[in-house]
Amino acid sequence: MRLDGKTAVITGGGGGIGGALARRFAAEGARLVVVADVDGDAAQAVADGIGDVAIAVAADLSTEAGNVDVVRTAEEHGPIDLLCLNAGIALGGGVEAPDEDWYRIWDINVMAHVWAARAALPAMIARGEGYLLHTASAAGLLTNIGAGPYAVTKHAAVALAEYLAITHGDQGIKVSCLCPQGVRTKMLFPDGEDGDDIGANTVRSQGVIEPEDVAATVIEALDEERFLVLPHPEVMDYWGRKFEDYDRWLGGMRKLQARTQG
């Protein structure tokens, strides 16, 4: 897919990867870029920075109604060509984390993808074309030390993308799944790059890239209609090692955990 003349919708578009995608899609010649975010002011700021081809939608993406509203608002301007399911949050902890944390991250990282796809797919299938881009994470292929809810929901996001690609591929629906490692965003470093947070503790040794680098990789993947989008190519090597010897990989991750949390 090329973005020229297309309508693209980005959830979680008020900053970070979503904002970079919105700006890059506009630069690639998109006819309309719909920037959706729970933070309406942030979405509007991104849209204003893009110009006339962008509109902002404030929506609670942790609810089905919010996701449906984004899709229906976009459809008022014509068919959706590319739906980027990018909204997400990160939470640390493990099974001891409160139920409300698990439910909240599940709704945003997984169900928001389900709800938006449910709303958009019928029209796409009727047209015989449409593209879904799911933002997951390398944590969805590997894991995330110290952040069980995040790792589990990102695995689910990858599985959902796989399911949709298989189920609807013969109906003209293309699907890509974006799985970056460290990206310089507020999600990774909510307390700043020197803070004691999930990002600072788990990815100091990784190559942290800019959101614009992610957007550039996405453009290449969309052009090739490639399912797996890896802004950090080394993730493919890690993934291969995981399945080559699962037990050895688990042992290695325990060693990494000891180093990062020691």
N, C-alpha and C positions, 0 to 999 in steps of 0.2 A: 504494500500500500504506500502510495505517495500522498502527502497531506495537501497538496495543491487543490484548492477548490472544495475541500472536505470540511465537514462539521465534526469537531472533536469536543468531547465532554471530559473534564478532569475533576474527579472528586478529591477532596483534600488538596485543592489547587491554590490555597492561600499562601503557600511558602514551600521551601525545601524542594524536594523532587517534583511535586505537583506544580509549583510555580515555574520551575525551570522547563517542565514539559509544555506548559501553556505558552510561554514565551517562544520556545523553539518551534512549536506547531505553527504559531502565527508567522514566524520568520520563514517557515517552509511554504507559506502561501495558503494556509487554511482559510476557508470562507468564514467560519465562525468558530470561536473558541469559548466554551462555556466553563467558567471557573467557579466551582462549587466548594464551599467550605462552611463548617459550623461557625467560623469566625467571619462574619459577613464583611467586616471592615478590611480584613486581610485579603479576602477574595476580590473586593472592589479595588483595592490598591493594585493587585496584580493585573486586573482587567484594565484599569486606567493606564497602567504603564504600557500595556499592549496597544490600546487604541480602539478604533471603531469596530474592529472585527471581534472584539471580546465583550462578553457580558458576565456579570457576577450573579451568583445565586447563593443566598444564605440558607443553609439547611442543616438540620440535625441528622447527620449521617449514621447515628446509632439507632435510628428508627426506620421502619419500612416506609412510613409516610414521607420522611425527609428524602429518602432515595428516590421514591416515585416522583416527588415534586421536582427533583432535579431533571429526571428523564423527561417528564411531561413539559417542563418549561423549555427544555432544549428542542423538543419535537414541535413546539409552536413555531419554530424558525425553520423547520424542514427536517428531513431524515437525519438520524445520527449515524455517521459513518464509523467513528471511533469512540468507544466508551472506555475511559481509563479509570479503573477501580483502584484508586490510589490512597484513599483515606486510611489512616492507621495510627495506632498508638503503641507505646512500649510500656510494659510493666515488669518489674523484677519479682523475685521470689520464686517459690515452687508450689507444691501441693498445699503448703501451709497458708498460701495467700488467701485472703477472704473470698468467699463466693462472689460477692459483689464485684470484685476485681476481675475474676474469671468471666463473669457474665458480661461485664462492660467491654473487655477486650475482645471477647467472642463476637459481640454484636458489631463492633467497628471493624475488626480485622477479617471477619469471615461473613457474617450475615449481611453486612453492607454490600458485599460482592454479590451475594445471593439475591438480595432485594432489588438492586439496580439491574442485574442481569434479567431477573424475572420480568421487570417492567419493560426493558428494551428489546429483549429477544423476539417477541412475537412480530413486531414490525420489521425487524431485520430479516427474520426467516421468511416473512411474506415477500420481501423484496429480493430474497436470495443473495443478500450480501450484508456484511457488517463485521466489525472488528472489535474484540474485547482485549484490553491490555490490563492484566492483573498485576498490581505491585505486591509482591510477596517479599522475600528476603533470602539471602544465603542461609539464614537460620531455618528457612523452610526446606532446604535441601540437607543441611548439616544439623546444627542446633545452636542454641545461644546459652552459654554458661551463665548461670545466675538469673536467668529470665525465662522460667518455664512457661508462663502464660504466653509470652511472645513467641517462643519457639513452637509451641503446640499450635497456636492459631496460624502461624505462617506456614507450617506444614499443611494445615487444612486449606489454606488459600491456594497452595500449589496443587493439592489434590482436586480442588474444585476446578481450577483452570484446566487440568488434564481431562477431567470428566467432560467439561463443556467442549473442549477441542475434539474429543472422540465422539460425543453425542451429536454435535451439530456441525461437524466439519463437512459432511456431505450435503449440508443445506446452505452452503456458502458462507458459513461463519468462520472467521479466522480468529485464533486465540494466541496471545503471547503472554508469557509469565516473566516478570522482571524480578531478578533475585540478586540485588547488590549486597556487598558487605558494607564497610564503613563509608558513609557519605556525610559531608559536613553540613548537618542540619541540626535543628533544635531537638529532634527526637534522639539523636545520637549523643548530643552534649547539652542536655537541658540546663545544666549548671555551669556551662562554659567548658572550654577544652581542658581546663586544669581542675575541674570539679570532680567530686567523688560520686560518679553516677554510672549507670549501666554502660554508656558509651566509653567513658574514660577508663573503666576497669577492664573492658573486654576487647577493645580494638586498638590499644596503643601501638601494638606491634604490627597492625595491618596498615595497608596503604589507604588512607582516607582520601577520597576523591570529592570533587565538587559536584553539586547537583547538575550543573551544565554538562559535565562529562557523562553523567547518566543519561541525560536527554539526548546527547549525541549518539550514544550506543543504542538507545531506543529507536532513533530514526533509522539507523542501519538495519536493525532487526525487523522493523516494520516494512522496510523496502524489500527485505528478503523473505518476509512473512515467516520468520523463524519463531518457534515456540519459546525456547529458553533464551532469555536475555541476560547476559552476564557482564555487567560493566567491569567486574574484577575477573579476568580470565582464569586466574588461579583457582577459582571456586570449582571449576570443572575437574581440576586435578585432585582437589580435596574430596570431591564427590566420588571420583573414580576409586580413590584409596578406600573410601568408606565401604563401598560395595565389593571391592576386591578382597578385603578381610575385615569384616564388620567388628569382630572381637578386638582385633588389633587397633582399629580406629577408636573404639570405645576406650581402650586403655590409654591411647594417646590423648584423648580428650580429657580423661581424668588427670593426666599429668599436666595438661595445659591449665586445667582448673586450679590445680595446686599452685602453679606458678602465678596465675593472675589474681588469685584470692589470698595468696600467702602474705 
